[in-house]
Amino acid sequence: MTSTAMPTAGQHGLVAHSDGAFVPVQTRSERFRSVNVEDFAPITGREHEWKLSPVAAFADLTGGELDGSRLAIETTDASGISFSYIPRDDARIGTAGTPEERASANAWSTFDEALLVSVTGEDEKIAFVTRTGLGDTPRAAHTVIEAAPNSRGFVVLAGTGAARLSENVEIIVGAGASLTVVSLQEWDDEAVHLSSQFARLGRDSFLKHIVVSLGGKVVRVNPSTHLAEQGADIEALGLYFADAGQHLEQQVYVHHDAPHTKSRVTYKGALQGAGARTVWIGDVLIGNAAVGTDSYEQNRNLVLTEGTRADSVPNLEIETGDIEGAGHASATGRFDDEQLFYLMARGIREDEARRLVVRGFLTDIVQKIGSADLEARLTAAIEAELEGR
């Protein structure tokens, strides 16, 4: 007989007040955390973390049984970047973060081994990890990307083909290291992908974290970054293009937890076609110890057709007044007809003018990736999206 732990108030978005009563969670850092799926109540869709998500579309990933065996992957060789598998009890697992919701916990409870991507050496190098051919079986996965102190590296974690995948990715950036991680979603049209990505940054380290979501029926990538030591710096970038019936979601969290840390969050998305839906939630928490923090987050959405919906919710919590600066911005706008008219008046066809406007809007993110080959690949993918391919 299997026993299940009773859900606690913390699992329902409540915390205990000093007088013994339970009140709603007031700060991002107070959310309930556990690596055990049984510690989370079943999802209803009314929870703060799920209320904008199509929970019925992935109920098998949040409450069903998952296959936690090794995924089929393809890797590229790069001197200074190695791949191996580590057991569940390896000390590095859990270093970067802990699940805050049921999908993440279900994957954490299920995976057999974790893929370890180790980055060493001070020279620049790039390696790809591509998950492909996963099929329609509900799967769980765990990946740990570890950058040794003072190392330099660029890791692309890509997904193609069919998939029903729930995963956790941990990114551990050692002192003085500089790491770029790209999470690239190019799944087939019916794929479902839920990914919780946790990063911990050491002293004077730098992480460029980039989420690119183009394919898949439902894609939900939630990056959380802990600026745990002095001088840590995160540049979080996102690019997404939602077509008809596609749901692309990102819930971004940056926790400034040490002095003189810096964060820049910039996500841009485009939507076209009936039922195209995007969700961006950006939470920044500047803790009591994070004096001298410099933080800014922004989200921009470009609506290309009728029948789409873009949710954009920036949140900023500041627990100390001794900071360099903090701010946020959010905007969702329709296609600029005046800009289109301007281009057409100069002899540019309407379809080409539309491509130029959208390409210019999204190029700001593409050009910051830092890999010419990958930038060219994404530029071609954006062109394909615009042409409906």
VOMIDO-50246 format. One record per residue: x, y, z of N, C-alpha, C in turn; residue in one letter. Coordinates in steps of 0.001 Angstrom, whole numbers, plus 500000, padded with zeros to 6 digits. Atoms other than C-alpha are relative to their C-alpha. Layout:
<atoms>
XYZXYZXYZA ...
</atoms>
This chain:
<atoms>
500842498826500000500000500000500000500890501241500000M 499210498791500118501348503436499065499366501110500809T 500511498873499223500993506342501448500445501292499348S 499697498691500571500907509972500356499930501041501096T 499992498955498984501862512949502514498851500969499782A 501075499016500122498994515327503288500591501332499573M 499524498694500398499443518674501517499992500958501181P 499910498996498948500565521432503863499570501338499453T 500411498664500440499595525074503767500987500580499013A 498981499477500903502890525894502063499790499573498572G 500228500502501351501877523785499090498852500725499323Q 501138499274500567498791525944498612500266501500499962H 499670498585500079500659529263498554499757500754501289G 500205499370498708500268529966502299501215499786500878L 498939500140499000502805530576505066499420500351501360V 500480499747498648502405530683508827500366501416500453A 499778498677499438502019534149510378500417499843501458H 499536500061498610503425535009513809498892499663500980S 501109500296499099499953534678515338499430498607499786D 500430501365500232499599531117514018499074499819498821G 500882500086501164497259531943511140500816499824498726A 499339500148501284498083531110507550499584501146499079F 500251498875500909498389533988505070500644499698498660V 499381500241501308499210534091501330501474500368499995P 498579499701500166502876534025500346500154501429499506V 499824498590500343504035537646500204501284500259499219Q 498731499792500678507561537231498815500400498741499250T 499641501118500877509034535051496096500814498948500733R 499107500933499319511595533481498438499283499089500984S 500729500797499021508864532059500724499255498819499380E 500740501095500635507471529614498168500463498641500516R 499723501361499546507263525992499228500937499301499026F 499044500739500822510100523749497958500120498568500502R 499771501403499653510569519997497864500411499240498754S 499612500860501117512201517343495692499060498814499864V 500929501130500010509360514901496440498650500419499447N 501254499622500640506308515021494217498817499815500943V 501103500234499071504113513627497017499767501177500939E 500143498853499112504725516840498974499190501131499380D 500785498971500686502786518878496390498582499501499758F 501403500346500252499019518900496109499763499850498496A 500356500089501426497438517865492785499676501381499426P 500170498703500643497271520737490313498545500185499559I 501363499663500418493910522422489758499976501031498876T 499963498900500951495025525300487515499690501340500631G 500271498746499292494082527898490133501216500513500758R 498808499616499260497539527978491734500724501160499304E 499347498816500577499628531136491234500983499623498904H 499004500387500991502280529225489286499411499300498789E 500622500753501084499769527418487054498803500711499364W 501277499406500429496877529840486521500023500505498557K 499907499562501396498163530977483100500446498878499065L 499506501147500765499137527489481914498849499053499639S 501026500980500384497042524884480014500261498654500668P 499563501131499190497426522306482786499454498662499512V 500569501259500483495149519717481181500842499394498876A 499204500472501141497541519476478223501218499191500424A 498813500743499549500317518013480387499776499357501367F 500303500635498713498567516306483301500844498747500221A 499169501200499846500608513157482587501392500336500504D 498666499605499553503818515108483288500009500515501436L 500043499456498645502654516671486546499531498992501041T 500522500938499015500881513738488136500125498547499615G 499893501380500455501555510628486081501362499392500235G 498737500712499866504325508057486031500894500344498812E 499067499572501036507409509138484081501100498967499803L 498832500823500317510176507193482354501249500828500287D 498827499240499579513351508374484074501312499466499485G 498754500546500554515872506412482011500709501046499146S 499211499055500796518580508099479939499276500381498717R 500566499537501259517372510216477055500969499698498861L 499154500088501192518621509718473528500556501390499718A 499380498698500224521125512535473034501095499897498951I 498870499861500905523606513692470443500857501149500520E 499105498960499489526669515686471541501095500300498985T 498846499626500820529439517562469781501234500069500889T 498754499996499244533052517290470867500583501403500086D 499294498736499804534853520282472320501005499795501129A 498966500137498973538131520270474225499664500899501184S 500348499245498807537359521338477788498544499887500397G 501394500280499632533695520252477723499782498505499874I 500163501456499985532969516657478725498602499631500464S 501335500497499681529826514565479162500116498661500731F 500023501258499252529141511821481700498673499918500741S 501217500164499204526391510454483935500370499821501466Y 499751500083498570526213510793487705498744499485500697I 501164500561499299523951509019490249499196501068500726P 500904499074499322521062510635492077500595500575501285R 499452499545498720523089510896495303501282500807499846D 498818499167500199525923512909493733499807501341500712D 500103498792499178526677515945495919499634501238499196A 500316498817500814526256518357493000498502500150499731R 501435499945500264522587517467492538499289500706501160I 500658499185498988520485520028494388500786501230500392G 499180498838499662523297522589494569499396501299499493T 500459498762500632521645525099492241498576500371500369A 501378499665499678518037524840493362499169498787500361G 500940501027499574515012522862494523498633500298499380T 501307499763500626511608522379492854499047500819500864P 501030499198499351508890524898493694498604499616499529E 501304500406500503506102523149491796500023498519499627E 500188501445500099504747519699491072500669499380498773R 499381500571501196506019519167487510501492499789500209A 498571500094499721509597519873488545500286498891501005S 499801501027498973509258517660491626499751498604499445A 500277501305500584507759514814489580501203499508499190N 498800500368500757510758514848487248501162499691500934A 498903500199499047513162515123490206499841498664500715W 500251501246499278511534512161491955500233498768499134S 500077501123500924511769509996488838501300499683499274T 498844500243500864515087510416486996500954498957500604F 499076501045499552517565507511487180501413500535500222D 498663499407499944520824509348486461499921501405499431E 499944498646500548521778512931485695501126500088498976A 498954499685500963523680514025482620500845501133500557L 499068498979499511526761515979483744500773500575498821L 499206499280501004528234518579481404501039500820500762V 498919499352499252531617519668482782500776500942499093S 499263498986500762533294522866481564501254500375500780V 498724499670499369536982523404482348500857500781499010T 499056499291500865539809525564480988499545501409499669G 500297498591500185540028529272480290499822500397498540E 500209499678501410539812529068476484498511499934499667D 501390500018500442536504529719474681499714498728499208E 500400501198500749534671526615473389498486499854500088K 501437500181500079531160525541472446499677498538499751I 500439501383500181529348522213472653498473499963499978A 501444500181500117525836521069471718499584498678500641F 500666501205499519523623518576473534498593500030499413V 501302500013500660520598517639471417499222498772500429T 500930501079499654517701515562472740499069499826498814R 500809500212501182515868513977469835499409498596500005T 500599501318500106513580511065469027499475499458501310G 500475500450498689512028510934472502498639499323499932L 501299500644500155508617509849471212498927500612500881G 501158499494499273505287510228472991499899499498501439D 499999500484498620506166508458476253500336501142500953T 499646498962499019506111510848479254501363499707500624P 498621500226499569509766511293480219500408501010501073R 499374499116499015511799512784483073501494500032499735A 498554499878500203515363514086482866500577500994500989A 499274499088499118517970515847484981501375500240499383H 498706499621500563521004517730483672500698500950500949T 499171499093499203523836519364485615501102500544499097V 498928499328500749526065521890483845500879500705501025I 499087499461498982529111522723485951501192500671499338E 498842499249500493531622525441485064500995500162501138A 498971499929498970534844525125487045500430501449500217A 499536498633499754536294528252488677500910500504498883P 499211499304501022537744530680486105499936499363498615N 500139500628501312536611528511483192499160500873499079S 500798499323501020535006529716479946499332498932499160R 500664501007500814532404527848477945498643500451499506G 501270499701500663529272527838475797499313498658499760F 500713501266500096526702525025476061498607500254499442V 501332499905500589523620524612473868499246498718500322V 500859501130499641520883522326475222498764500088499112L 501032499881501029518556521675472281499028498824500050A 500998501056500100515377519677471717499344500016498644G 500647500122501307514020518406468403499144498742499981T 500828501188500163511428515883467241498837499966500970G 501131500208499101508569514435469264500485499900501444A 499619500089498588508605514698473061498813500307500894A 500800499616498842506596514721476269500967499926501173R 498835499980499118509363515786478620499815501007501124L 499872499116498846509563517213482131501412499840500529S 498586500090499629513079518067483228500394501092500975E 499313499002499187515286519901485679501409500162499467N 498638499688500423518497521616484635500636500832501100V 499253499237498998521036522771487214501272500539499359E 498831499325500549523744525258486266500813500539501172I 499125499612498886526647525688488688501188500749499409I 498958499153500573528983528569487837500999500340501102V 498984499798498985532225528594489825500548501411500023G 499446498658499817534084531650491069500818500423498786A 499224499459501110535408533807488245499699499384498650G 500311500670501269533879531580485548499077500864499151A 500894499327500936532071532868482449499368498935499116S 500701501096500667529427530563480984498784500531499244L 501222499745500751526780530829478270499247498684499854T 500865501164500169523880528357478281498795500417499162V 501153499746500856521303528310475483499061498809500096V 501042501021499989518062526361475962499161500217498745S 500573499821501338516807525844472407498900498975499758L 501159500871500208513316524438471823499560500056498536Q 500403500114501404512789523333468200499210498699499798E 500744501249499994510380520471468950498997499933498839W 501089500186500951507781519010466594498739500718500492D 501183499189499710504361520682466476499191499527501204D 500831500522498919502700518386469060500780499729501286E 499169500294498834505580518182471563499584500843501208A 500232499300498743505144519167475226501283499932500823V 498716499925499299508155520324477232499873500939501192H 499967499218498768508300521515480849501417499950500549L 498602499966499565511722522653482042500176501034501104S 499607499106498913512767524116485400501526500059500004S 498556499842500124516280525535485154500502500878501133Q 499484499328498810518190526524488285501475500321499795F 498591499619500103521476528436488319500473500591501321A 499342499397498838523827529254491185501323500602499546R 498804499300500452526529531842490549500924500306501173L 498987499743498988529743532034492561500577501408499887G 499418498664499903531895535056493365500576500453498654R 499466499367501219532636537355490396499821499138498756D 500272500834501174531145534855487951498961500674499108S 500937499436500969529084535592484845499293498868499271F 500801500946500765526250533630483258499140500755499001L 500959499558501006524529534422479987499070498820499745K 500979501074500141521360532335479966498971500430498966H 500853499623501121519282532311476783498955498908499775I 501098500914500296515878530699476235499450500354498620V 500546499810501339514788530265472606498928498936499783V 501111500931500171511347528692472125499294500305498687S 500606499863501318510127528179468572499028498861499706L 500834501153500292508705524656468324499292499475501227G 500732500630498911506336522545470394498577500518500105G 501387499609499750502639522606471246499888500819501280K 499922499304498715503219523594474877501442499938500468V 498616499926499510506642524759476043500012500968501173V 499970499200498772507175526058479576501398499886500606R 498616499986499515510762526994480494500111501068501080V 499945499090498857511247528548483936501409500062500580N 498642499874499455514786529780484721500023500777501315P 499806499341498707515707530666488314501498500161500243S 498570499719499801519050532329489067500241500524501403T 499621499591498645520599532624492517501373500662499927H 498735499270499950523270535343492656500483499914501439L 499738500412498615524731533741495741501222500651500615A 498748499458499461528123535433496056500320501346499367E 499699498621500390529561538905495697500512500086498566Q 499524499735501345530029540248492193499406499122498922G 500609500874500998527897537604490449499148500827499031A 500611499214501077526390538769487149499239499062499059D 500816500804500898523523537314485067499425500884498891I 500719499416501125522369538325481589499034498931499507E 501030500980500360519085536503480940499240500517498785A 500616499597501256517781536666477389498972498960499570L 501003500923500492514711535150475778499453500438498659G 500556499773501329513329534828472263498953498925499738L 501043500987500262510016533172471363499089500495498891Y 500888499691501118507660533018468388498869498978500027F 501143500897499841504191531565468945499110500058498766A 500919500132501129502081530310466049498617499590500502D 501380500357499665498394529356465955499951498761500886A 500184501126499097497439527098468865501198499648500861G 498764500308499265500911527233470413500039500796501303Q 499858499354498687501540528025474103501472499980500388H 498599499860499606505012529322474988500058500848501265L 500036499362498678505678530263478607501387500047500614E 498758499840499239508579531585480656499697500700501318Q 500090499348498697508582532322484375501428500142500521Q 498595499692499725511895534006485172500134500527501427V 499770499560498625513238534476488697501486500278500190Y 498623499630499661516425536317489733500023500407501467V 499873499722498572517424536345493401501378500596500272H 498766499332499579520068538911494375500180499732501488H 499835500470498619521458537434497582501388500315500550D 498641499662499584524941538971497864500316501423499518A 499690498614500373526575542418497599500500500129498565P 499454499577501289527291544120494274499771498964498901H 500391500916501068525471541669492053499229500769498932T 500609499301501140524035542542488646499126499043499206K 500843500809500880521179541276486495499397500874498915S 500688499391501134519838542198483082499124498918499362R 500946500968500546516722540360481879499279500654498821V 500671499484501192515436540922478330499396498840499224T 500720501024500756512792538706476708499137500695498947Y 500806499462501092511154539388473345499264498860499299K 500774501034500671508378537484471613499089500571498933G 500956499645501053506160537555468545498905498943499962A 501150500905500044502711536022468101499239500201498700L 500839499923501192500734535172464973499118498752499912Q 500909501126500177497702532983464271499018499869501148G 501049500162499002494482532186466107500437499067501115A 499661500825498848495105530871469614501456500017500394G 498603499876499576498792531791469752500034500677501371A 500009499517498610499562532358473439501418500003500554R 498716499947499304502635533508475336499780500511501415T 500022499558498608503244533992479038501425500312500423V 498703499637499405506155535850480591499727500597501371W 500048499462498636506438536391484346501445500200500453I 498639499704499562509567538083485640500023500444501451G 499867499674498574510317538033489373501456500320500307D 498671499639499500513339539866490780499881500295501485V 499956499782498551514075539704494505501387500506500378L 498744499431499502516767541948495990499980499854501514I 500027500330498590517509540520499416500713501012500877G 499398499082499025518690542274502571501506500113499846N 498539500002500089522316541281501950500512500549498674A 499593499667501364522341542465498326500204501498499813A 499708498572500147523690545974498830500762500222498694V 499294499685501234524938547664495679499465499274498780G 500586500741501121522624545622493426499691500937498827T 500361499304501239522142546726489808499134499039499190D 500928500955500601519057545125488244499010500696499076S 501047499499500888516714545672485300499442498832499206Y 500647501044500791514189543394483590498968500621499078E 500987499499500931512031543916480538499489498883499099Q 500638500929500929509630542037478278499267500800498935N 500657499338501120508431543096474836499339498940499127R 500736500929500850505785541358472715499455500734498785N 500492499442501256504857542010469090498868499116499487L 501185500728500445501338540968468050499831500222498497V 500021499893501455501191540210464311498616499794499402L 501326500277500539497585539010463887498968500054501121T 501095500088499035494198538939465591499973498596500617E 500218501311499385493268536120467981501143499476500819G 498864500422499175496489536026469989499854500593501404T 499998499450498649497164536652473667501409499902500585R 498685499949499350500356537735475438499814500516501419A 499998499572498596500525537861479254501417500374500383D 498675499520499604503416539880480636499901500622501381S 500152499586498597503866540315484405501379500161500644V 498739499788499277507029541919485838499743500275501482P 500115499787498555507507541845489610501378500313500572N 498740499589499393510189543527491692499810500148501499L 500017499902498536510788543048495438501368500488500465E 498751499420499517513412545126497239499973500014501518I 499948500106498543514414544374500827501105500862500605E 498987499072499506517277546879501090499966501256499141T 499994498745500743517450550544500115501350500370499448G 498633499670500393521197550490499519500353499266498704D 499759500648501286521250549587495818500426501037498963I 499614499120501097522683551016492606498788500393499165E 501188499710500793519405550726490769499212498736499728G 500861501131500317516442548494489934498776500522499259A 501174499576500744513627548689487442499466498891499126G 500571500987500910511342546821485093499081500684499008H 500873499455501034509311547364481952499332498854499261A 500746501005500748506707545483479949499138500708498961S 500825499393501043504985546251476660499569498940499007A 500537500864501046502763544393474213499312500896498981T 500536499111501009501987546088470926499652499274498710G 500383500540501288500357545418467586501044500359498951R 499112499719501112502193545386464299499861501472499597F 499983498571500292503188548962463392499671500244498521D 500414499773501377501196549806460252500724501188499373D 499285498843500542502958553164459895501394499611499524E 498683500464500406506334551466459796499902499161498728Q 500218500809501195504977549012457244499761500899498788L 500287499076501097503618551862455105501276500707499555F 498737499314500316506990553644455312500880499137499095Y 499168500891500800508813550606453927499397499753498628L 500651500252501277506235549918451236500074501219499084M 499889498776500793506406553567450114501359500106499317A 498665500006500593510024552893449311500229498779499110R 499917501040501001509245550052446982500181498591500522G 499840501337499419509457547103449408498633499317500054I 501252500746499979506760544451448979499493499817501432R 500585500081498669504334544049451886500534498808500792E 499531501166499262505411540497452786501444500170500454D 498611499773499621509079541481452764500102501084501068E 499990498947498991508342544647454746499626499449501371A 500376500620498724506604542589457435501162499209500589R 498852500777499522509596540276457653501083500912500562R 498972499067499540511940543237458011499668500562501384L 500397499433498708509939544704460893500176498975501116V 499906501031498964509720541426462824501458499595500219V 498589500364499876513320540503462076500758501044500811R 499333498943499245514459543882463371499645499965501478G 500451500075498609512391543427466541500728498899500768F 499416501149499318513888540012467343501521499933499889L 498558500067500221517425540589466034500791500469501210T 499325499498498790518313542455469230500430498857500908D 499655501161499175518248539118471078500970499090499260I 499167500925500774519775537012468296501454500455499986V 498637499491500122522817539259467985500783499959501305Q 499317500061498708523598538934471692500397498581500395K 499746501393499627523917535143471625501486499703500078I 498561500177499918527618535139470814500561498839499215G 499534501066500880527841532316468264499456500288498607S 500436499638501352527751533226464566499169498891499364A 500733501121500597526605529754463518498606499878500580D 501304500113499361523801529642466057499116501191499642L 500767498823500392522734533189465220499432499833498595E 500482500235501367522484532248461528498880498967499990A 501029501045499903520477529137462435498682500583500502R 501219499427499442518005531164464481499377501026499061L 500521499059500981517686533867461851499199499263498937T 500706500813500988516705531172459340498700499437500583A 501202500532499347514235529695461864498919501077500118A 500969498907499914512588533093462346499386500274498640I 500525499828501360512258533486458595498970498908499681E 500934501102500238510595530066458451498687500215500740A 501213499697499234508147531092461178499147501038499282E 500726498937500685507222534222459264499336499526498729L 500560500545501220506594532194456139498995498882500262E 500966501023499636504428529724458064500499498584499789G 499442501342500189506811526792457604500357499392501343R 
</atoms>
